[in-house]
C-alpha cells in the first residue's frame, strides 16, 4: 500500500521518497537472505535515509508547480 501511494506521487520529491523506500525494501530482503553485519548496517543506513527524506518533506512539495 505504501509503495502504491508513493508511486502515485508525480514529482521530484516523490521520486526521492520512492527511491529511498525501494532501497529500504531491497536491503530488508537482503538481510532476510543473509543477515551479516554489512547487510544489517546497510539496512539501517537505508532506513535512516528514508526517514530523513520523509521528515524533510513538506506538503507544499507535492502541490502542482
N, CA and C atoms as an extended XYZ file, in Angstrom:
195
Properties=species:S:1:pos:R:3:atomname:S:1:resname:S:1:resid:I:1 pbc="F F F"
N         0.808       -1.188        0.000 N   UNK     1
C         0.000        0.000        0.000 CA  UNK     1
C         0.856        1.258        0.000 C   UNK     1
N         1.934        1.257        0.765 N   UNK     2
C         2.801        2.435        0.807 CA  UNK     2
C         3.431        2.662       -0.555 C   UNK     2
N         3.915        1.592       -1.167 N   UNK     3
C         4.567        1.730       -2.461 CA  UNK     3
C         3.584        2.242       -3.514 C   UNK     3
N         2.349        1.780       -3.493 N   UNK     4
C         1.336        2.253       -4.431 CA  UNK     4
C         1.088        3.742       -4.241 C   UNK     4
N         0.984        4.172       -3.002 N   UNK     5
C         0.789        5.589       -2.711 CA  UNK     5
C         1.978        6.410       -3.190 C   UNK     5
N         3.186        5.941       -2.905 N   UNK     6
C         4.376        6.680       -3.317 CA  UNK     6
C         4.480        6.766       -4.835 C   UNK     6
N         4.105        5.698       -5.538 N   UNK     7
C         4.160        5.709       -6.999 CA  UNK     7
C         3.173        6.698       -7.600 C   UNK     7
N         2.115        7.007       -6.877 N   UNK     8
C         1.118        7.943       -7.395 CA  UNK     8
C         1.597        9.391       -7.326 C   UNK     8
N         2.673        9.637       -6.613 N   UNK     9
C         3.224       10.986       -6.495 CA  UNK     9
C         4.075       11.244       -7.727 C   UNK     9
N         3.712       12.260       -8.478 N   UNK    10
C         4.373       12.505       -9.753 CA  UNK    10
C         5.154       13.821       -9.714 C   UNK    10
N         6.238       13.836       -8.952 N   UNK    11
C         7.142       14.984       -8.943 CA  UNK    11
C         8.500       14.543       -8.401 C   UNK    11
N         9.452       15.456       -8.389 N   UNK    12
C        10.819       15.110       -7.978 CA  UNK    12
C        10.893       14.635       -6.535 C   UNK    12
N        10.164       15.279       -5.650 N   UNK    13
C        10.208       14.881       -4.233 CA  UNK    13
C         9.633       13.484       -4.066 C   UNK    13
N         8.591       13.210       -4.810 N   UNK    14
C         8.010       11.872       -4.784 CA  UNK    14
C         9.006       10.826       -5.246 C   UNK    14
N         9.779       11.154       -6.266 N   UNK    15
C        10.796       10.227       -6.768 CA  UNK    15
C        11.849        9.933       -5.705 C   UNK    15
N        12.246       10.949       -4.969 N   UNK    16
C        13.221       10.760       -3.888 CA  UNK    16
C        12.671        9.777       -2.860 C   UNK    16
N        11.415        9.963       -2.474 N   UNK    17
C        10.803        9.074       -1.486 CA  UNK    17
C        10.650        7.656       -2.024 C   UNK    17
N        10.242        7.523       -3.286 N   UNK    18
C        10.086        6.195       -3.890 CA  UNK    18
C        11.426        5.475       -3.929 C   UNK    18
N        12.463        6.152       -4.398 N   UNK    19
C        13.783        5.522       -4.479 CA  UNK    19
C        14.304        5.134       -3.100 C   UNK    19
N        14.092        5.994       -2.139 N   UNK    20
C        14.540        5.711       -0.781 CA  UNK    20
C        13.779        4.527       -0.191 C   UNK    20
N        12.473        4.506       -0.409 N   UNK    21
C        11.640        3.389        0.064 CA  UNK    21
C        12.088        2.078       -0.579 C   UNK    21
N        12.330        2.102       -1.886 N   UNK    22
C        12.768        0.895       -2.583 CA  UNK    22
C        14.112        0.395       -2.062 C   UNK    22
N        14.987        1.309       -1.688 N   UNK    23
C        16.272        0.912       -1.100 CA  UNK    23
C        16.072        0.195        0.227 C   UNK    23
N        15.133        0.684        1.024 N   UNK    24
C        14.833        0.030        2.304 CA  UNK    24
C        14.305       -1.378        2.056 C   UNK    24
N        13.353       -1.512        1.150 N   UNK    25
C        12.773       -2.826        0.854 CA  UNK    25
C        13.854       -3.783        0.363 C   UNK    25
N        14.710       -3.318       -0.534 N   UNK    26
C        15.784       -4.163       -1.044 CA  UNK    26
C        16.754       -4.591        0.038 C   UNK    26
N        17.096       -3.678        0.919 N   UNK    27
C        18.048       -4.026        1.975 CA  UNK    27
C        17.425       -4.952        3.014 C   UNK    27
N        16.130       -4.810        3.278 N   UNK    28
C        15.451       -5.745        4.186 CA  UNK    28
C        15.458       -7.142        3.577 C   UNK    28
N        15.180       -7.229        2.297 N   UNK    29
C        15.207       -8.536        1.616 CA  UNK    29
C        16.600       -9.152        1.674 C   UNK    29
N        17.616       -8.307        1.517 N   UNK    30
C        18.989       -8.805        1.574 CA  UNK    30
C        19.303       -9.348        2.964 C   UNK    30
N        18.841       -8.668        3.995 N   UNK    31
C        19.058       -9.143        5.368 CA  UNK    31
C        18.333      -10.462        5.587 C   UNK    31
N        17.131      -10.586        5.053 N   UNK    32
C        16.391      -11.842        5.203 CA  UNK    32
C        17.105      -13.000        4.514 C   UNK    32
N        17.833      -12.691        3.452 N   UNK    33
C        18.597      -13.709        2.733 CA  UNK    33
C        19.907      -14.032        3.444 C   UNK    33
N        20.583      -12.978        3.919 N   UNK    34
C        21.895      -13.150        4.551 CA  UNK    34
C        22.082      -12.051        5.600 C   UNK    34
N        21.827      -12.388        6.842 N   UNK    35
C        21.843      -11.391        7.920 CA  UNK    35
C        23.240      -11.170        8.486 C   UNK    35
N        24.179      -10.801        7.605 N   UNK    36
C        25.515      -10.496        8.119 CA  UNK    36
C        25.592       -9.028        8.541 C   UNK    36
N        26.671       -8.679        9.194 N   UNK    37
C        26.808       -7.334        9.763 CA  UNK    37
C        26.739       -6.249        8.692 C   UNK    37
N        27.361       -6.477        7.557 N   UNK    38
C        27.352       -5.492        6.478 CA  UNK    38
C        25.935       -5.246        5.966 C   UNK    38
N        25.183       -6.317        5.751 N   UNK    39
C        23.807       -6.173        5.275 CA  UNK    39
C        22.921       -5.489        6.313 C   UNK    39
N        23.124       -5.809        7.574 N   UNK    40
C        22.355       -5.153        8.638 CA  UNK    40
C        22.661       -3.656        8.693 C   UNK    40
N        23.935       -3.310        8.577 N   UNK    41
C        24.319       -1.897        8.582 CA  UNK    41
C        23.731       -1.156        7.387 C   UNK    41
N        23.752       -1.802        6.206 N   UNK    42
C        23.155       -1.190        5.017 CA  UNK    42
C        21.661       -0.971        5.208 C   UNK    42
N        20.985       -1.936        5.809 N   UNK    43
C        19.551       -1.814        6.044 CA  UNK    43
C        19.263       -0.631        6.973 C   UNK    43
N        20.023       -0.523        8.042 N   UNK    44
C        19.832        0.578        8.992 CA  UNK    44
C        20.104        1.920        8.318 C   UNK    44
N        21.165        1.989        7.539 N   UNK    45
C        21.501        3.229        6.839 CA  UNK    45
C        20.401        3.613        5.842 C   UNK    45
N        19.912        2.640        5.078 N   UNK    46
C        18.843        2.926        4.118 CA  UNK    46
C        17.562        3.356        4.822 C   UNK    46
N        17.245        2.720        5.931 N   UNK    47
C        16.056        3.107        6.691 CA  UNK    47
C        16.201        4.531        7.221 C   UNK    47
N        17.349        4.840        7.794 N   UNK    48
C        17.584        6.186        8.321 CA  UNK    48
C        17.513        7.241        7.216 C   UNK    48
N        18.041        6.916        6.030 N   UNK    49
C        17.962        7.844        4.904 CA  UNK    49
C        16.513        8.073        4.481 C   UNK    49
N        15.714        7.011        4.482 N   UNK    50
C        14.298        7.143        4.134 CA  UNK    50
C        13.580        8.044        5.139 C   UNK    50
N        13.816        7.807        6.418 N   UNK    51
C        13.171        8.613        7.456 CA  UNK    51
C        13.605       10.074        7.343 C   UNK    51
N        14.872       10.305        7.078 N   UNK    52
C        15.361       11.678        6.911 CA  UNK    52
C        14.678       12.354        5.718 C   UNK    52
N        14.575       11.635        4.603 N   UNK    53
C        13.887       12.187        3.426 CA  UNK    53
C        12.434       12.489        3.737 C   UNK    53
N        11.786       11.561        4.416 N   UNK    54
C        10.381       11.742        4.780 CA  UNK    54
C        10.209       12.948        5.706 C   UNK    54
N        11.064       13.049        6.702 N   UNK    55
C        10.965       14.149        7.666 CA  UNK    55
C        11.256       15.508        7.037 C   UNK    55
N        12.032       15.518        5.964 N   UNK    56
C        12.363       16.771        5.286 CA  UNK    56
C        11.371       17.114        4.178 C   UNK    56
N        10.300       16.368        4.090 N   UNK    57
C         9.283       16.593        3.070 CA  UNK    57
C         8.122       17.370        3.677 C   UNK    57
N         7.690       18.383        2.955 N   UNK    58
C         6.552       19.183        3.402 CA  UNK    58
C         5.406       19.032        2.402 C   UNK    58
N         4.176       19.209        2.839 N   UNK    59
C         3.031       19.044        1.940 CA  UNK    59
C         3.100       19.926        0.694 C   UNK    59
N         3.633       21.136        0.821 N   UNK    60
C         3.684       22.025       -0.340 CA  UNK    60
C         4.613       21.510       -1.439 C   UNK    60
N         5.499       20.567       -1.120 N   UNK    61
C         6.372       19.990       -2.138 CA  UNK    61
C         5.602       19.084       -3.096 C   UNK    61
N         4.370       18.746       -2.753 N   UNK    62
C         3.562       17.888       -3.605 CA  UNK    62
C         2.508       18.664       -4.384 C   UNK    62
N         2.433       19.965       -4.146 N   UNK    63
C         1.483       20.785       -4.891 CA  UNK    63
C         1.964       20.952       -6.323 C   UNK    63
N         1.045       21.179       -7.225 N   UNK    64
C         1.400       21.408       -8.630 CA  UNK    64
C         2.257       22.656       -8.739 C   UNK    64
N         3.244       22.558       -9.576 N   UNK    65
C         4.157       23.696       -9.773 CA  UNK    65
C         3.704       24.502      -10.966 C   UNK    65
